Amino acid sequence: MTTTQDHPATAEAEVCCAGSESALLPAEQAEKLADVFKALADPTRVRLLGYLAQSQAGTACACHMPDALGITQPTLSFHMRKLHDAGLVSREKRGRWVHWTVQPEALTAVRAYLDLPVIDASPCC
């Protein structure tokens, strides 16, 4: 028969630390954050958002974006739709072209979430 004393690692694995005493992130807020992370999980969309953010006033015409990024117009439309649905960009039709603008306030919640406090990970329990 094997006991916990025979395997010190097993004894350590049985130690149970208490979880956080803070409130859990509300499901709706977590879903919105997840949508943003999903939208930014593609390198093309990360590049598009960066391109827009660095453009004058955070705005660019869709007519310039495919060549600048080396993608086709249908690819641009697909990716911009994902960014738009996540609330990261807005669009405005001007004549026959759409102008895309970064919505910096959409990243406020993401910044706050990513700035979670780092707790000392030394064994405490």
Legacy VTK file of the C-alpha trace (Angstrom):
# vtk DataFile Version 3.0
C-alpha trace
ASCII
DATASET POLYDATA
POINTS 125 float
0.000 0.000 0.000
1.301 3.457 -0.956
0.815 6.314 1.482
1.228 10.063 1.202
4.391 9.719 3.267
5.881 7.554 0.499
5.386 10.354 -2.049
6.191 13.868 -0.736
4.963 15.461 -3.998
1.505 14.022 -3.353
1.381 15.662 0.066
2.189 19.035 -1.502
-0.457 18.553 -4.182
-3.116 18.105 -1.512
-2.508 21.595 -0.085
-5.447 23.769 -1.052
-5.105 27.550 -1.135
-8.127 29.784 -0.820
-9.290 31.613 -3.922
-9.676 35.327 -4.352
-12.009 37.199 -2.057
-12.822 39.710 -4.781
-15.968 39.501 -6.866
-15.884 37.492 -10.056
-15.953 39.472 -13.306
-19.611 39.693 -14.413
-20.409 37.302 -17.294
-21.549 40.102 -19.626
-18.336 42.040 -19.084
-16.268 38.873 -19.591
-18.103 38.194 -22.848
-17.354 41.690 -24.162
-13.680 41.315 -23.247
-13.565 37.907 -24.919
-15.035 39.416 -28.111
-12.243 41.999 -28.170
-9.589 39.353 -27.536
-11.077 37.193 -30.317
-10.978 40.128 -32.709
-7.341 40.776 -31.819
-6.365 37.097 -32.022
-5.609 37.459 -35.733
-2.342 39.089 -36.881
-4.033 40.843 -39.811
-6.535 42.503 -37.496
-3.769 43.525 -35.104
-1.951 45.113 -38.059
-5.143 46.827 -39.259
-5.863 48.310 -35.842
-2.252 49.495 -35.562
-2.399 51.000 -39.058
-5.553 52.920 -38.181
-4.228 54.044 -34.812
-1.117 55.467 -36.470
-3.068 57.173 -39.261
-3.912 60.846 -39.082
-6.697 61.253 -36.482
-6.903 57.443 -36.212
-8.875 57.348 -39.467
-8.169 55.864 -42.877
-10.084 55.337 -46.096
-10.679 51.719 -47.077
-9.321 52.550 -50.533
-5.764 52.864 -49.148
-5.737 50.007 -46.690
-5.470 46.897 -48.922
-2.323 48.106 -50.700
-0.741 49.360 -47.488
-1.232 45.986 -45.807
-0.823 43.720 -48.830
-4.328 42.249 -48.635
-7.317 42.166 -50.980
-10.457 44.277 -50.601
-12.603 41.236 -49.621
-10.026 40.282 -46.969
-10.061 43.847 -45.668
-13.863 43.823 -45.459
-13.868 40.521 -43.571
-11.334 41.653 -40.980
-12.761 45.141 -40.550
-16.167 43.607 -39.891
-14.655 41.575 -37.029
-13.005 44.691 -35.563
-16.248 46.634 -35.959
-18.363 43.924 -34.327
-15.971 43.953 -31.349
-16.446 47.727 -31.038
-12.811 48.526 -31.831
-13.514 50.638 -34.919
-16.345 52.682 -36.369
-17.130 53.304 -40.000
-18.430 56.267 -41.917
-19.465 56.137 -45.551
-18.082 59.088 -47.524
-19.113 58.914 -51.146
-18.305 55.440 -52.405
-15.680 54.666 -49.751
-15.818 53.753 -46.089
-13.565 55.550 -43.646
-12.579 53.542 -40.580
-11.784 55.128 -37.228
-10.277 53.562 -34.108
-12.482 53.660 -31.015
-9.826 54.059 -28.290
-12.386 53.914 -25.486
-13.149 50.326 -26.546
-9.728 49.321 -25.248
-10.208 50.917 -21.816
-11.722 47.756 -20.335
-9.007 45.631 -21.951
-6.260 47.830 -20.504
-7.853 47.649 -17.052
-8.184 43.872 -17.276
-4.608 43.370 -18.435
-3.390 45.599 -15.603
-4.468 43.051 -12.972
-2.377 43.204 -9.806
0.463 40.733 -9.564
0.265 38.870 -6.287
3.416 37.492 -4.662
3.418 33.852 -5.756
5.515 32.602 -2.850
3.978 29.609 -1.108
1.644 30.900 1.559
-0.681 28.049 2.347
LINES 1 126
125 0 1 2 3 4 5 6 7 8 9 10 11 12 13 14 15 16 17 18 19 20 21 22 23 24 25 26 27 28 29 30 31 32 33 34 35 36 37 38 39 40 41 42 43 44 45 46 47 48 49 50 51 52 53 54 55 56 57 58 59 60 61 62 63 64 65 66 67 68 69 70 71 72 73 74 75 76 77 78 79 80 81 82 83 84 85 86 87 88 89 90 91 92 93 94 95 96 97 98 99 100 101 102 103 104 105 106 107 108 109 110 111 112 113 114 115 116 117 118 119 120 121 122 123 124
